[in-house]
């Protein structure tokens, strides 16, 4: 999502020189900026995780082995293992819900919550439950965006509150769970409690230890699964400067789109700030992506193609779970432009489109129209339209509906196939 000032500002500068055309399979390597700070962050993460795991594991073994009480047989041990799993998932849930609650406090709107096998997505009519099939997301993911009611000047502080909500919730729940566990007398002398009491003790200990560990680890500046840790993002928001301004600008553009403003009408100053930092990060690629969307929706075909090539040639900078959506969106545009081979190559890479399930079938529809398979395209057109209408982003949907209308016009003008005998 991005944009620039006008028809000339929407073009990439000379950094696009030599960028391979989409579909060649070549990709420019991401810039390497691994230094001592990242090394220290990695070491701290390993140390904290090891200490937390050792402490929790030792305590659980002591509860299970030395505090066995009535009913703690094979069945009881199986229940205890299940309680441990519930405690771990509960700790993940606490952290992600903390982000959403932090966002709620500052006027953000929750869109996505993934924990373990559960995936909740907001659409145009409300929340929808889905099964999370991505192992990479099983550790938890939450997303919320600002609304138009949020003043752009306050977005940096509000974003920091949303980000901090996760670690704060984890640390608070972790401390409370451990205090309650100790208050119940888990380590007090005397007869071992019955099975229900032991299960409660194990559950509290697991929830407390894991929540505290998650809160501490996520506060360490670094990167995991392609995303910045909470600590890294809070640090750059606290420091201010161009990176923090870009973060706030991206949030403001999203708010504009969620308010119904389509890409060609996004505020030029915000879009300029969104792409104004050259630091080799995935945020830089997000800025290019916004510029590409603005140029495409504004009818700047050459500029949109150059931005698109630039984004795809640096796709490896984006978190892996976000790449399919970018590829499908690119495939749609390439198919409409007549580059069917490149579009097919991108769709063939597969993957689930996070937060926008309509992008894959829309890309396939554009390819079918470009290939002349009009009968199949006619069958899929109503489904694609319904999926877009069910989306949560009115601004982006307005742009996509125009593309769908253009595809429908091609189908209307085409001769229907003769019926088979």
HUVENWO-V7242 format. One record per backbone hydrogen bond with DSSP energy under -0.5 kcal/mol. CO is the residue of the C=O (numbers start at 0). NH is the residue of the N-H. E is the energy in kcal/mol with one decimal. If there is no record, write none. Layout:
co: {CO CO}
nh: {NH NH}
e: {E E}
This chain:
co: {0 1 5 7 12 13 15 20 30 32 34 35 36 37 38 39 40 41 42 43 44 45 46 47 48 49 50 51 52 53 54 55 56 57 58 59 60 61 61 62 68 69 70 72 73 74 75 76 77 78 79 80 81 82 83 84 85 86 87 88 89 90 91 92 93 94 95 96 97 98 99 100 101 102 102 103 106 107 108 110 111 112 113 114 116 117 118 118 119 120 122 125 127 129 129 130 132 133 134 136 137 140 142 142 144 146 150 151 153 154 155 156 157 158 159 160 161 162 162 163 164 165 166 167 168 169 170 171 172 173 174 175 176 177 178 179 180 181 184 193 194 195 196 197 198 199 200 201 202 203 204 205 206 207 208 209 210 211 212 213 214 215 216 217 221 223 226 228 229 230 231 232 233 234 235 239 240 241 242 243 244 245 246 247 248 249 250 251 252 253 254 255 256 256 259 261 262 266 267 268 269 270 272 276 280 280 281 282 283 284 285 286 287 288 288 289 289 290 291 292 293 294 295 298 299 300 301 302 303 304 305 306 307 308 309 310 311 312 313 314 318 318 319 319 320 321 322 323 324 325 326 327 328 329 330 331 332 333 334 337 338 339 340 341 342 343 344 345 346 351 352 355 356 357 358 359 360 361 362 363 364 365 366 367 367 368 371 372 373 374 375 376 377 379 380 381 382 383 384 385 387 389 391 392 393 394 395 396 397 398 399 400 401 402 403 404 405 406 407 408 409}
nh: {289 293 9 10 15 16 18 23 32 34 38 39 40 41 42 43 44 45 46 47 48 49 50 51 52 53 54 55 56 57 58 59 60 61 62 63 64 65 66 66 71 194 72 76 77 78 79 80 81 82 83 84 85 86 87 88 89 90 91 92 93 94 95 96 97 98 99 100 101 102 103 104 105 105 107 106 146 109 144 121 142 119 140 117 131 114 120 129 112 127 125 122 120 118 131 132 134 136 137 139 115 113 110 111 108 149 153 154 157 158 159 160 161 162 163 164 165 165 166 167 168 169 170 171 172 173 174 175 176 177 178 179 180 181 182 183 185 184 187 197 198 199 200 201 202 203 204 205 206 207 208 209 210 211 212 213 214 215 216 217 218 218 219 230 228 226 223 232 233 234 235 236 237 238 239 243 244 245 246 247 248 249 250 251 252 253 254 255 256 257 258 260 259 394 261 264 265 270 271 272 273 274 275 278 283 284 285 286 287 288 289 290 291 1 292 1 293 294 295 296 297 299 298 300 303 304 305 306 307 308 309 310 311 312 313 313 314 27 316 317 321 322 322 323 353 325 326 327 328 329 330 331 332 333 334 335 336 338 337 339 342 343 344 345 346 347 348 348 349 353 355 358 360 361 362 363 364 365 366 367 368 369 370 371 372 371 373 376 377 378 379 380 381 383 384 385 386 387 388 389 390 123 393 396 397 398 399 400 401 402 403 404 405 406 407 408 409 410 411 412 413}
e: {-1.0 -1.7 -1.1 -1.5 -1.9 -1.3 -2.1 -1.6 -0.7 -0.7 -1.9 -2.6 -2.3 -2.5 -2.4 -2.6 -2.3 -2.3 -2.6 -2.9 -2.6 -2.4 -2.7 -2.7 -2.7 -2.7 -2.6 -2.6 -2.8 -2.5 -2.4 -2.5 -2.3 -2.0 -2.4 -2.8 -2.8 -2.1 -0.7 -0.7 -2.0 -1.5 -1.8 -2.7 -2.0 -2.2 -2.3 -2.3 -2.1 -2.4 -2.1 -2.0 -2.4 -2.5 -2.3 -2.6 -2.7 -1.9 -2.0 -2.6 -2.4 -1.7 -2.1 -2.8 -1.9 -1.4 -1.8 -2.9 -2.5 -2.4 -2.4 -2.1 -0.8 -0.7 -3.3 -1.3 -0.8 -0.5 -2.3 -2.6 -2.2 -3.2 -2.2 -2.2 -2.8 -2.2 -0.5 -2.9 -2.3 -2.6 -0.5 -3.2 -2.4 -2.0 -0.5 -0.7 -0.7 -0.8 -1.0 -2.1 -2.3 -3.0 -3.2 -1.8 -3.9 -1.8 -1.7 -1.4 -2.5 -2.8 -1.8 -1.9 -2.1 -2.6 -2.8 -1.3 -0.5 -0.9 -0.6 -2.3 -2.1 -2.3 -2.6 -2.6 -2.6 -2.5 -2.4 -2.5 -2.8 -2.0 -2.6 -2.6 -2.3 -2.6 -2.6 -1.9 -1.1 -1.5 -1.2 -2.1 -2.7 -2.2 -2.1 -2.9 -2.7 -2.6 -2.3 -2.7 -2.6 -2.7 -2.8 -2.6 -2.2 -2.3 -2.2 -2.8 -2.7 -2.2 -2.9 -2.5 -0.6 -0.6 -1.4 -2.7 -2.1 -2.3 -3.0 -2.2 -2.6 -2.0 -2.0 -2.0 -2.4 -2.2 -1.1 -0.5 -2.3 -2.6 -2.2 -2.3 -2.5 -2.7 -2.1 -2.2 -2.5 -2.3 -2.3 -2.2 -2.4 -2.9 -1.3 -2.3 -1.7 -2.2 -0.6 -2.1 -1.5 -1.9 -2.3 -1.9 -2.1 -1.1 -1.0 -0.9 -0.5 -1.0 -1.9 -1.9 -1.8 -2.4 -2.3 -2.0 -2.4 -0.6 -2.2 -2.7 -2.3 -2.5 -2.6 -2.4 -1.5 -2.6 -1.2 -1.5 -2.8 -2.4 -2.1 -2.5 -2.5 -2.6 -2.0 -2.6 -2.5 -2.0 -0.7 -0.9 -1.1 -0.8 -1.8 -1.4 -1.8 -0.7 -1.0 -0.6 -0.6 -1.2 -2.5 -2.8 -2.2 -2.2 -2.7 -2.2 -1.7 -2.7 -2.5 -2.2 -1.7 -2.5 -1.2 -1.6 -1.8 -3.0 -2.0 -1.7 -2.3 -2.3 -0.6 -0.9 -1.7 -1.0 -1.1 -1.7 -0.6 -2.1 -2.2 -2.3 -2.2 -2.2 -2.0 -2.5 -2.2 -2.2 -2.3 -0.8 -2.2 -0.7 -1.9 -1.8 -2.6 -1.5 -1.5 -1.7 -0.6 -2.2 -2.3 -2.2 -2.2 -2.3 -2.1 -1.1 -1.6 -2.2 -0.7 -2.1 -1.8 -1.2 -2.1 -2.7 -1.2 -1.5 -2.6 -2.5 -2.0 -2.2 -2.7 -2.1 -1.6 -2.0 -2.6 -1.8 -1.1}
